[in-house]
Amino acid sequence: MISLDIKNAFNSIKWADLINLLQKYNTPSKLVKIFDSFLKERSVILNNGDRWNYNIGVPQGSSCGPILWLLVANEALDMFLEQENFLVQAFADDFVILLKASASYRFTEMSKEIMLKFESWATKYNLVFSENKSKYIMFKVKKTITHFPGIYLYGKRISYTNELKYLGIVFDPNQSFMIHLDRIQEKIVRLNEKLRRITRATWGLRPEMVKEIYLSILERIILYGVEIWYRDRVKMNAKLLQIQRYPLLSITKAYRTTSNEALQILSGCVPIDLKAQMIVEMDSNIRGVALSDNTHSIDFEIEERIKPWEISRISWDYFANMCNRFSVFTDGSKMNGKVGSAFVIYLGEDEIDSFTYRLSDNSSVFMAEVFAINKAIDEIILRNLDHVDLITDSRSALMALDSPFEKRVYVNSIKRKIVNYSGEINLKWVRAHKGTKGNERADYLAKLAIEKQEIDCLFHETRTETRLRVKQNMIQSWQTRWDSSKNGKVTREFFKKVCVKRVQGDFYLNQIYTGHGIFRTHQYRFFSKTNVCHCGDEIGDMQHVLLECRLWSIQRNQLKIKLNNSLKILLGQEKFRIFCRFVIQSLLNLEIET
């Protein structure tokens, strides 16, 4: 894998070359003239007051800048036909060459012609590659790498590296991506230290704000490109949890000896390895790596590109009453996880026919509504009805048909049917459950269709359904892990269920929730201090200190609450929480004094 770095790429392209490329790709002459007028006779005033006329550089900061650069980059890509043993790719000005061979010494000969072509392309467009920043890496297959081939650029050998960063992901010879995670860890540690400047144990940002910073920034940094580098292996999962630990400590303000499992429960943050697995699975399903084997099912969300002059909008109006012509009422329904769809045909006030369909259970109400409209239009076309009012209570379906930005093939096919039909189909909206005869009848039939044994139409799982299912699986996996974990036993007594909305960031109370803190039992366990309470009567565990210790009997009696309940119940009362904070603060002072 060879990474090529171009020196100051965007500021080196000659404007004349850009205009020539626009003309080469048959850009309309008016657009070419606009670009030519925009680029020529430009100048800048330097710091010393001199004026400098220039004629190079892609216009940056505008949407056309990247497009103009891609014209130049495409000239390089066109020089290489895709072959089995090598591939050239580019993202903006970052070029990468992938070579495949049975022996490492072959790479020298394979790369020679490729590098010469790149040099020729760069010279033609006033570009220069950096020999120092251009590097290459070799990936192991089975054997250890013993021979490093010579890859030459401008006659100079470019250097080999054990870690090559491309588009934010660090590649290593073993393709383990552990080096990538090491670099991510270093970055998270630096950011977390900056975060700790404004949030400490007893002051600073609220835990909710710190959690939002973690979810919005730090977690996204950790999981960037996870679809590429994640492997469900023990070592990688452990590394991810180690990285996640830093911000979780900042959120919860808990002692550093607290387990990862307890930190995740207190902060309401999903274990990051499970989050990584969720993203990978979601990407696999949505992008189509794992497709349904059923070829008869309909993909409701598949999209198409429509030329601007072929875009159509189907307007709609409000329903008033039935006329002495054909009216078709449609409806969709979802109950108890089952989906039904129906439409009814009227001539005046008389019902002449009706149709019901049961859809696959993964369908939404919106899909059922659109499906009913589609089937109703098919029936109208089949019967060749001349003038028809098609009435639905789904405003979202009507808005989709009226939208010029609609990209779904299924919805646009309905538009085309209406536009191309020789008769007249008027779409109308009626408010649901207001006693309208046709609407109530269609609603009844849609609910009746739910009870059908056979499914009439299968839909692919939608993206929304996929995300919901994968997220539910992730939460269930988290719950299973929490139930079976050997760590966080004290925390489990207070919080048996996982919850992403939970944020427990109280420095004092979290010592109770975790059992890690100023209590003598914890000090004895981790720091070999005495486990006898300051009162000298018993072992200084939470139960004794908070409910029995004579040092706090006066304050305890002032609470005027029953103390025969468990700590979990007592901590639900604000009075007791205030008392607990006071006791722990006092214990901290006593430890400092002693």
SULLIN-V147411 format. One line per field, one symbol per residue. burial: + if it has 16 or more other ideal C-beta (glycine too) atoms within 10 Angstrom, else -. A space follows every 50 residues. Layout:
BEGIN
burial=???
END
This chain:
BEGIN
burial=-+++++--++-++-+-+++-++---------+--+---+----------- -----++++--------++-+++--+---+-----+-+-+--+-+++-+- ------++-++--++--++-++--+-+-+-+--+++++----------+- +++----+-+---+----+++++---+++++--++--+--++--++--+- ---++-+--++-+++--++--++--++-++-----++-+++-++++++++ +++++--++++++++++++++++++++++++++-++-----------+++ +----+-------+-+--+--+---+++++++++---+++++++++---- ---+++++++-++++++++++++++++-+++---+--+++++++--++-+ +----+-+-+++-++-++------++++++-----+-++++++++++-++ -----+++++++--++---+---++-++---+--+--+-++--++--+-- --++++++++++++++++++++++------+-++-----+++-++++++- ++---+----------+--++----++-+++-++-++-------
END
